């Protein structure tokens, strides 16, 4: 709780109300966008210096919305990185989605939360019980997300009231924890405007076993019924209970789709159910953030 008190305090600075609109209906740009490597501090106790890869939209003149992207348990980089961890070795999935958002007129920042802590290659499948506390997706990685939020709010091109959060797998779990309504302060003003969690693990260290999972802003969760790493039904039940309590959350299930169904590589897209889910989610996510991150009514 101490860390989240700190989070609310630091996020208050710069949480303004810019209201310029980027054309939401325009298709994603086909222009390849080269990311800028940036560094910024997490708001964890150690003030860990994180690495980010910032994609800026092309041809946007007014302050634009932004998206923070949180990698999964394998880290931000390709499994073929071979010891080189930089923009050139970011995974195909992260590059695709950063380009996707930038092409829609958003700033997008991929946050490497593992490399600066000594784990650039991430962790293997079913290594959950062996991962160190310093990369905990419930108590630490949300502070990385808020560090990225704070950083984006310093950029003159970013509309500081229109920032969303998206994460995959372990990063999806971090997204759920980040969006939870268990923090002090008016997080509807200080925090992210909306969150997207792709196939997260929903045990969340039993953080919400007593209170139930509640969110301070809209959240959407996307999973396949054949997910081989995390429990589809556990997430369905968690989000369903939150929705029943009146929260703006939604669980979207894709029949026969697997974990990492949206990875653009041939192995995942060679599964017909994954290809169908990928096509659908690419349509849904753009529309969701265009609406959820729209300028607030005055």
C-alpha positions as CSV (number, residue, x, y, z in Angstrom):
1,X,0.0,0.0,0.0
2,X,2.9,2.4,0.7
3,X,4.0,2.1,-2.9
4,X,0.6,2.9,-4.2
5,X,0.3,5.9,-1.9
6,X,3.5,7.1,-3.5
7,X,2.0,6.3,-6.9
8,X,-1.0,8.5,-6.4
9,X,1.3,11.4,-5.2
10,X,3.6,11.4,-8.1
11,X,0.9,10.9,-10.7
12,X,-0.9,14.0,-9.5
13,X,1.8,16.1,-11.1
14,X,1.0,16.7,-14.7
15,X,-2.4,15.0,-14.8
16,X,-4.0,17.8,-16.8
17,X,-6.9,18.0,-19.2
18,X,-5.7,18.5,-22.7
19,X,-8.6,17.7,-25.1
20,X,-7.3,17.7,-28.7
21,X,-8.8,14.9,-30.8
22,X,-6.9,12.7,-33.3
23,X,-9.1,11.3,-36.1
24,X,-10.2,8.0,-34.6
25,X,-11.7,6.6,-37.7
26,X,-8.6,6.8,-39.9
27,X,-7.0,3.4,-40.7
28,X,-3.6,2.6,-39.2
29,X,-0.7,4.2,-41.1
30,X,1.4,1.9,-43.3
31,X,4.6,4.0,-42.6
32,X,7.2,2.0,-40.6
33,X,8.0,3.9,-37.5
34,X,11.4,3.6,-35.9
35,X,11.3,3.7,-32.1
36,X,13.3,5.9,-29.8
37,X,15.1,4.3,-26.9
38,X,14.2,6.2,-23.7
39,X,14.9,5.7,-20.0
40,X,12.7,6.7,-17.1
41,X,12.2,5.7,-13.5
42,X,9.8,3.2,-12.1
43,X,8.0,4.4,-9.0
44,X,9.1,1.3,-7.1
45,X,11.1,1.8,-3.9
46,X,14.4,1.4,-5.8
47,X,13.4,3.9,-8.5
48,X,14.6,1.4,-11.0
49,X,15.7,3.0,-14.2
50,X,13.6,1.3,-16.9
51,X,14.1,1.1,-20.6
52,X,11.4,2.0,-23.0
53,X,10.9,2.0,-26.8
54,X,8.8,5.0,-27.8
55,X,6.9,5.0,-31.1
56,X,5.6,8.4,-32.1
57,X,2.6,8.9,-34.5
58,X,3.4,10.3,-37.9
59,X,1.7,13.6,-39.0
60,X,-0.1,14.3,-35.8
61,X,0.2,18.0,-35.0
62,X,-1.8,18.3,-31.7
63,X,-1.3,16.4,-28.4
64,X,-2.2,12.8,-29.0
65,X,-3.3,9.9,-26.8
66,X,-0.8,7.2,-25.8
67,X,-0.6,3.6,-24.8
68,X,1.8,1.9,-22.3
69,X,2.7,-1.7,-23.5
70,X,3.7,-4.3,-20.8
71,X,5.5,-7.4,-22.0
72,X,4.8,-10.9,-20.8
73,X,7.0,-13.4,-18.9
74,X,9.4,-13.9,-21.8
75,X,10.4,-10.2,-21.8
76,X,10.3,-7.6,-24.4
77,X,12.7,-9.2,-26.9
78,X,12.7,-12.0,-29.4
79,X,13.7,-15.5,-28.4
80,X,16.3,-15.1,-31.2
81,X,17.9,-12.0,-29.6
82,X,21.1,-14.0,-28.9
83,X,22.3,-11.6,-26.2
84,X,21.4,-8.4,-28.1
85,X,18.7,-6.5,-26.3
86,X,17.7,-3.4,-28.1
87,X,15.1,-2.0,-30.5
88,X,16.3,-4.3,-33.3
89,X,15.5,-7.4,-31.3
90,X,12.1,-6.5,-29.9
91,X,9.6,-9.4,-30.4
92,X,7.4,-9.3,-33.5
93,X,4.3,-9.0,-31.3
94,X,5.5,-6.0,-29.5
95,X,6.7,-4.3,-32.7
96,X,3.4,-5.1,-34.4
97,X,1.2,-3.6,-31.6
98,X,3.5,-0.5,-31.1
99,X,3.3,0.1,-34.8
100,X,-0.5,-0.5,-34.8
101,X,-1.1,2.1,-32.1
102,X,1.3,4.7,-33.6
103,X,-0.4,4.1,-37.0
104,X,-3.7,5.0,-35.4
105,X,-2.3,8.3,-34.1
106,X,-1.2,7.2,-30.6
107,X,2.2,7.4,-28.9
108,X,3.1,3.8,-27.8
109,X,5.8,2.9,-25.4
110,X,7.1,-0.7,-24.9
111,X,8.3,-0.9,-21.3
112,X,11.2,-3.3,-20.6
113,X,10.8,-4.1,-16.9
114,X,12.9,-7.2,-16.8
115,X,16.2,-6.2,-18.5
116,X,17.0,-3.4,-16.1
117,X,16.6,-5.9,-13.3
118,X,18.9,-8.4,-14.8
119,X,16.5,-10.6,-16.7
120,X,16.4,-9.4,-20.3
121,X,15.6,-12.8,-21.7
122,X,12.6,-13.2,-19.4
123,X,11.5,-16.5,-18.0
124,X,10.5,-19.8,-19.4
125,X,7.1,-21.5,-19.4
126,X,5.8,-22.8,-16.1
127,X,8.6,-20.9,-14.2
128,X,6.1,-18.9,-12.1
129,X,7.2,-20.2,-8.7
130,X,10.9,-19.5,-9.5
131,X,10.6,-15.8,-10.5
132,X,12.0,-13.2,-8.1
133,X,9.9,-10.8,-6.1
134,X,11.5,-7.9,-7.9
135,X,9.4,-8.7,-11.0
136,X,6.2,-9.5,-9.2
137,X,3.3,-8.6,-11.5
138,X,1.0,-7.5,-8.7
139,X,3.2,-5.5,-6.4
140,X,6.1,-4.3,-8.7
141,X,5.2,-4.2,-12.3
142,X,2.2,-1.9,-11.8
143,X,4.7,0.6,-10.4
144,X,6.6,0.3,-13.7
145,X,3.4,1.0,-15.6
146,X,2.8,4.1,-13.5
147,X,6.4,5.2,-14.1
148,X,5.7,5.0,-17.8
149,X,2.5,6.9,-17.3
150,X,4.4,9.6,-15.4
151,X,7.1,9.8,-18.1
152,X,4.5,10.1,-21.0
153,X,2.9,13.0,-19.2
154,X,6.2,14.9,-19.5
155,X,6.1,14.7,-23.3
156,X,4.7,17.8,-25.0
157,X,3.2,15.7,-27.8
158,X,1.1,13.5,-25.5
159,X,-2.4,14.4,-24.2
160,X,-1.8,13.6,-20.6
161,X,-5.4,12.8,-19.9
162,X,-5.7,10.2,-22.6
163,X,-3.3,7.3,-21.8
164,X,-4.2,3.7,-21.8
165,X,-2.5,0.5,-20.7
166,X,-2.1,-2.9,-22.6
167,X,-0.3,-6.0,-21.5
168,X,0.2,-9.6,-22.5
169,X,0.3,-12.7,-20.3
170,X,2.3,-11.7,-17.2
171,X,2.0,-8.2,-18.4
172,X,-1.7,-8.7,-18.7
173,X,-1.8,-9.7,-15.1
174,X,0.2,-6.6,-14.3
175,X,-2.4,-4.6,-16.3
176,X,-5.2,-6.1,-14.2
177,X,-3.4,-5.2,-11.0
178,X,-2.6,-1.7,-12.2
179,X,-6.3,-1.0,-13.1
180,X,-7.6,-2.3,-9.8
181,X,-9.5,0.1,-7.6
182,X,-7.4,-0.4,-4.5
183,X,-5.3,2.7,-4.6
184,X,-5.6,6.1,-2.8
185,X,-6.6,9.2,-4.6
186,X,-8.9,9.8,-7.5
187,X,-7.4,7.3,-9.9
188,X,-10.1,8.1,-12.4
189,X,-8.2,11.3,-12.9
190,X,-4.7,10.3,-11.9
191,X,-4.5,6.9,-13.5
192,X,-4.9,5.2,-16.8
193,X,-8.1,5.9,-18.7
194,X,-8.6,2.2,-19.7
195,X,-6.8,-1.1,-19.8
196,X,-6.5,-4.1,-22.1
197,X,-5.3,-7.5,-20.7
198,X,-4.4,-10.2,-23.2
199,X,-4.6,-13.7,-21.8
200,X,-3.5,-12.8,-18.2
201,X,-3.1,-15.2,-15.3
202,X,-5.9,-14.2,-13.0
203,X,-4.8,-15.6,-9.7
204,X,-3.0,-12.3,-8.9
205,X,-1.4,-13.8,-5.8
206,X,-4.8,-13.8,-4.2
207,X,-4.6,-10.0,-3.9
208,X,-8.4,-9.7,-4.4
209,X,-9.6,-12.8,-2.8
210,X,-11.3,-10.9,0.1
211,X,-12.6,-7.8,-1.7
212,X,-13.2,-9.1,-5.2
213,X,-11.6,-7.5,-8.2
214,X,-12.8,-4.0,-8.9
215,X,-11.5,-1.5,-11.4
216,X,-11.3,2.3,-11.5
217,X,-11.6,2.5,-15.3
218,X,-12.8,0.3,-18.2
219,X,-10.9,-3.0,-18.7
220,X,-11.2,-5.6,-21.5
221,X,-9.8,-9.1,-21.3
222,X,-9.2,-11.3,-24.3
223,X,-8.4,-15.1,-24.0
224,X,-8.6,-18.3,-25.9
225,X,-10.4,-21.4,-24.6
226,X,-7.4,-23.6,-25.4
227,X,-4.9,-21.4,-23.6
228,X,-2.2,-23.8,-22.5
229,X,-0.4,-21.5,-19.9
230,X,-3.1,-19.8,-17.9
231,X,-6.7,-20.6,-16.9
232,X,-9.4,-19.2,-19.2
233,X,-12.2,-20.1,-16.8
234,X,-10.5,-18.4,-13.8
235,X,-10.3,-15.1,-15.7
236,X,-13.8,-15.5,-17.0
237,X,-15.1,-15.8,-13.4
238,X,-13.0,-13.0,-12.1
239,X,-14.1,-10.5,-14.7
240,X,-17.7,-11.8,-14.7
241,X,-17.9,-11.1,-10.9
242,X,-16.5,-7.6,-11.4
243,X,-19.0,-7.0,-14.1
244,X,-21.9,-8.2,-12.0
245,X,-20.8,-5.6,-9.3
246,X,-21.3,-2.9,-11.9
247,X,-17.7,-2.4,-13.2
248,X,-17.0,-1.5,-16.8
249,X,-15.2,-4.7,-17.6
250,X,-15.7,-7.3,-20.3
251,X,-14.3,-10.8,-21.0
252,X,-14.0,-11.9,-24.6
253,X,-13.5,-15.6,-25.2
254,X,-12.2,-17.1,-28.5
255,X,-13.1,-20.7,-29.0
256,X,-10.1,-23.0,-29.6
257,X,-7.5,-20.1,-29.6
258,X,-4.3,-20.6,-27.6
259,X,-2.0,-18.5,-25.4
260,X,-0.3,-15.8,-27.4
261,X,-2.9,-16.1,-30.1
262,X,-2.2,-12.6,-31.5
263,X,1.5,-13.3,-32.1
264,X,2.0,-12.5,-35.8
265,X,4.5,-15.3,-36.3
266,X,3.6,-18.3,-38.5
267,X,3.5,-20.8,-35.7
268,X,0.6,-19.1,-33.9
269,X,-1.1,-17.7,-37.0
270,X,-1.0,-21.1,-38.6
271,X,-3.7,-22.2,-36.1
272,X,-7.0,-21.2,-37.7
273,X,-8.6,-20.3,-34.4
274,X,-5.7,-18.0,-33.6
275,X,-5.9,-16.3,-37.0
276,X,-9.6,-15.6,-36.5
277,X,-9.1,-14.3,-33.0
278,X,-6.3,-12.1,-34.1
279,X,-8.4,-10.5,-36.9
280,X,-11.2,-9.9,-34.4
281,X,-9.1,-8.4,-31.6
282,X,-7.3,-6.0,-34.0
283,X,-10.7,-4.6,-34.9
284,X,-11.9,-4.5,-31.3
285,X,-8.9,-2.9,-29.6
286,X,-8.7,0.1,-31.8
287,X,-12.4,0.9,-31.4
288,X,-12.2,0.3,-27.7
289,X,-9.3,2.7,-27.0
290,X,-10.6,5.3,-29.5
291,X,-13.8,5.5,-27.4
292,X,-12.3,5.0,-23.9
293,X,-9.5,7.5,-24.5
294,X,-11.6,10.1,-26.2
295,X,-11.5,13.6,-24.7
296,X,-13.7,13.9,-21.6
297,X,-16.9,15.9,-21.8
298,X,-16.7,19.2,-20.1
